């Protein structure tokens, strides 16, 4: 019985410590490369175009970076394939008869403060691949390219919720 109590207390303390780390917004490592797609406007059409571009770039980046071991290799691969990324975006937009220009930038780009699922991500300039459609005045989508926190294969669901093993055990048994 003593062992069970000690184990339970250990699990609870671990859960509290891990929970605090996640609550402080420390999910994204200091050395990370983000991706951001900004819509021309918030019209339904422009938001749909943003999602189509997001899906294409996300799939391309997954294939490109899935076996990447470190951030230097990821940077190099993105830089070396930037023209392919631009061409794929152009083809995607042309297939939808999207007539507005777009811009692709890889480097330090501004990200506004964001709260998502209780985690606050600070505003600032982050190394990132940013695709801006038209005037870039609409809502945006962003995630982390490297390490691949959001990249997924085409067959997988697009809404991923991260949890801890400790929380899973506690939920299951308590």
C-alpha positions as CSV (number, residue, x, y, z in Angstrom):
1,X,0.0,0.0,0.0
2,X,2.9,2.4,0.8
3,X,4.4,1.8,-2.6
4,X,1.1,2.6,-4.3
5,X,0.8,5.9,-2.3
6,X,4.4,6.9,-3.1
7,X,3.8,6.0,-6.8
8,X,0.6,8.1,-6.8
9,X,2.3,11.1,-5.2
10,X,5.2,10.8,-7.7
11,X,2.7,10.7,-10.6
12,X,0.8,13.7,-9.3
13,X,4.0,15.7,-8.7
14,X,5.3,14.8,-12.2
15,X,2.0,15.8,-13.7
16,X,2.0,19.2,-11.9
17,X,5.6,19.9,-13.0
18,X,4.9,18.9,-16.6
19,X,1.6,20.7,-16.6
20,X,3.4,23.9,-15.5
21,X,6.0,23.6,-18.2
22,X,3.3,23.3,-20.8
23,X,1.1,26.1,-19.3
24,X,4.1,28.5,-19.5
25,X,4.1,28.0,-23.3
26,X,7.4,26.0,-23.4
27,X,6.1,23.6,-26.0
28,X,8.0,25.2,-28.8
29,X,11.8,24.7,-28.4
30,X,14.1,27.7,-28.7
31,X,15.6,26.3,-31.9
32,X,12.5,25.9,-34.0
33,X,11.3,26.8,-37.5
34,X,7.7,27.9,-37.8
35,X,5.4,28.0,-40.7
36,X,2.7,30.6,-41.3
37,X,0.1,31.1,-44.0
38,X,-1.7,34.5,-44.0
39,X,-4.9,34.9,-46.0
40,X,-5.6,38.0,-48.1
41,X,-8.8,38.7,-46.1
42,X,-11.3,37.0,-43.9
43,X,-13.7,36.4,-46.7
44,X,-14.8,32.7,-47.0
45,X,-13.0,32.5,-50.4
46,X,-9.7,33.9,-49.1
47,X,-9.8,31.7,-46.0
48,X,-10.4,28.7,-48.2
49,X,-7.4,29.6,-50.4
50,X,-5.3,29.9,-47.2
51,X,-6.4,26.4,-46.2
52,X,-5.6,25.0,-49.6
53,X,-2.1,26.6,-49.6
54,X,-1.6,25.5,-46.0
55,X,-2.4,21.9,-46.9
56,X,-0.1,21.8,-49.9
57,X,2.8,23.5,-48.1
58,X,2.3,21.3,-45.0
59,X,2.4,18.1,-47.1
60,X,5.4,19.3,-49.0
61,X,7.3,20.2,-45.9
62,X,6.4,16.9,-44.2
63,X,7.9,15.0,-47.2
64,X,11.0,17.3,-47.2
65,X,11.7,17.3,-43.5
66,X,10.4,14.0,-42.2
67,X,13.9,12.5,-41.8
68,X,15.7,15.7,-40.8
69,X,17.9,15.2,-37.8
70,X,18.8,18.8,-36.8
71,X,17.8,22.4,-37.4
72,X,20.8,23.2,-39.6
73,X,19.7,20.4,-42.0
74,X,16.1,21.7,-41.9
75,X,17.3,25.2,-42.8
76,X,19.4,24.0,-45.6
77,X,16.6,21.8,-47.1
78,X,14.0,24.6,-46.9
79,X,16.4,27.1,-48.5
80,X,17.4,24.7,-51.2
81,X,13.7,23.9,-52.0
82,X,12.2,27.4,-51.7
83,X,11.6,27.6,-55.5
84,X,9.8,24.3,-55.5
85,X,7.6,25.6,-52.6
86,X,6.8,28.7,-54.6
87,X,6.0,26.7,-57.7
88,X,3.7,24.4,-55.8
89,X,1.9,27.3,-54.3
90,X,1.5,28.9,-57.7
91,X,0.1,25.7,-59.2
92,X,-2.3,25.3,-56.3
93,X,-3.5,28.9,-56.6
94,X,-3.8,28.7,-60.4
95,X,-5.9,25.6,-60.2
96,X,-8.3,27.6,-58.0
97,X,-8.2,30.6,-60.4
98,X,-6.8,32.7,-57.6
99,X,-5.5,35.9,-59.3
100,X,-3.9,37.8,-56.4
101,X,-0.1,37.7,-56.0
102,X,1.6,35.8,-53.1
103,X,4.9,36.1,-51.3
104,X,7.0,33.5,-49.7
105,X,9.7,34.5,-47.1
106,X,12.1,32.3,-45.2
107,X,13.9,34.1,-42.4
108,X,13.0,36.0,-39.3
109,X,9.3,37.0,-39.5
110,X,7.0,38.7,-37.0
111,X,4.4,36.6,-35.2
112,X,1.7,38.2,-33.1
113,X,0.9,37.0,-29.6
114,X,-1.4,34.0,-29.7
115,X,-3.3,31.9,-27.2
116,X,-4.2,28.4,-28.2
117,X,-5.7,25.7,-25.9
118,X,-4.7,27.6,-22.9
119,X,-1.1,28.2,-24.0
120,X,0.2,31.7,-24.7
121,X,2.8,32.1,-27.5
122,X,4.7,35.4,-27.2
123,X,4.8,37.8,-30.0
124,X,8.2,38.3,-31.7
125,X,10.4,37.6,-34.6
126,X,10.9,33.9,-35.2
127,X,12.7,31.9,-37.9
128,X,9.9,30.8,-40.2
129,X,8.6,30.1,-43.6
130,X,5.8,32.7,-44.2
131,X,3.4,32.6,-47.1
132,X,1.3,35.8,-47.6
133,X,-1.6,35.7,-49.9
134,X,-2.6,39.0,-51.6
135,X,-2.5,41.8,-49.0
136,X,-2.2,39.5,-46.1
137,X,-4.9,41.1,-44.0
138,X,-6.8,38.0,-43.1
139,X,-6.5,35.5,-40.3
140,X,-3.5,33.2,-40.4
141,X,-2.6,29.6,-39.6
142,X,0.8,28.8,-38.1
143,X,2.6,25.8,-36.6
144,X,6.1,24.4,-36.1
145,X,7.9,22.9,-39.1
146,X,11.0,21.8,-37.2
147,X,10.9,20.0,-34.9
148,X,7.8,18.7,-36.7
149,X,5.2,19.4,-34.1
150,X,2.3,19.8,-36.5
151,X,3.4,18.2,-39.8
152,X,1.3,15.2,-40.7
153,X,0.8,12.8,-43.5
154,X,-2.2,13.3,-45.8
155,X,-4.0,10.3,-44.3
156,X,-3.8,11.6,-40.7
157,X,-6.2,14.0,-38.9
158,X,-5.3,17.6,-38.9
159,X,-6.3,18.4,-35.3
160,X,-3.8,16.9,-32.9
161,X,-4.1,17.2,-29.2
162,X,-1.0,16.6,-27.2
163,X,-1.2,15.0,-23.7
164,X,1.2,13.3,-21.3
165,X,1.5,9.7,-20.4
166,X,1.0,10.6,-16.8
167,X,-2.2,12.4,-17.5
168,X,-3.4,9.4,-19.5
169,X,-2.6,7.0,-16.6
170,X,-4.3,9.3,-14.0
171,X,-7.4,9.7,-16.2
172,X,-7.6,5.9,-16.7
173,X,-7.2,4.8,-13.1
174,X,-8.4,7.7,-11.0
